[in-house]
Amino acid sequence: MPPPRSPSAPPPPAAPPPPHGPPPAATAPLPPEQRPAAPRRPGDAPDEHGPGPDHRPDGTDTPPAAPHRAVVSPHVGRPPCSRCGTDNTHDRRLCRSCGTLLDTPLPSPVPTRLPWWRRLFGRSDRPLAAGSRPRHRIWRRPHLALPLLLLILVAAVWFGRDRLPEALDFAKDTTSKPEALRPQEVRASSQAPRHGPGKAFDGFNNRYWAPSEAGPGDGEYLEADFAKPVRLRKVLITPGRSVNQDEFLTQTRPSRITVTLVNGDGESRTRTLRLKDQSGQQTFNVPGSDVVRVRLTTEAAFGVRPDRRLAVAEVEFFGRR
């Protein structure tokens, strides 16, 4: 007998009628190689029981590496990258493809220019074309530059033989230091007591030569002779009676002197020297060859007074014997 039901409870649903026909056949399970892979979240370990999406029939799951190919680029000036083979410009330090530090290229050798004398007399090392060999001459080609240069030198010496001694003397004058030239004999046009011409050549600047008469001393002269011909270069004159300024102004001082040089053949040449009205030594360039006599003639003077005499403290000659 069925249990009593509450009047308020709904009746249970009726069971569906059984389907007509035979029941469906059971589905066979798929092999592990054909089962779809289960979805994985990021961070999950891969499924070890089935192949993944990168599975290959040959058993290798790692894809083969791409073949190494050098990238061809129009950039030149630096060797290609040692890692990827990419060409880079000479101003780059890192590879523009992989960022590897590039090797510093060696500087290209700069061709050196031969000196003129090697280009004139030596052989010219010209680069040969590819596949060619230098030719071996049976006879040597004569060089005309050296004989021509020697011929020019011989001709110059022959036509300038008269000037050759002067050229040698000039070279000696410019390269050697002048030495003091002591005269063998000195004289004067006149002399005052205790002030003879030797006072002007004794090496002391506080003793002086003076003529016999007071006044401007125009035409009065000092003369020096040398034992052998000398090559004169400089004349040093100390005007006045002393280098002391107070004593310097007490006598007449020469302002213009004419120097006459006489050589061994008796030929003479003159030069005019203009002196300053100041105490001390004054130097003048007076070149002369084969000089045997020098005369210094007074043409004008400073501080002329009737009670004063012309005074010259010292005269020195420098040159080469």
Helices and strands as residue ranges (DSSP letters): G 32-34, H 116-121, H 145-159, H 164-175, E 179-181, E 185-188, G 197-200, E 221-239, H 245-248, E 253-263, E 268-274, E 282-302, E 312-320
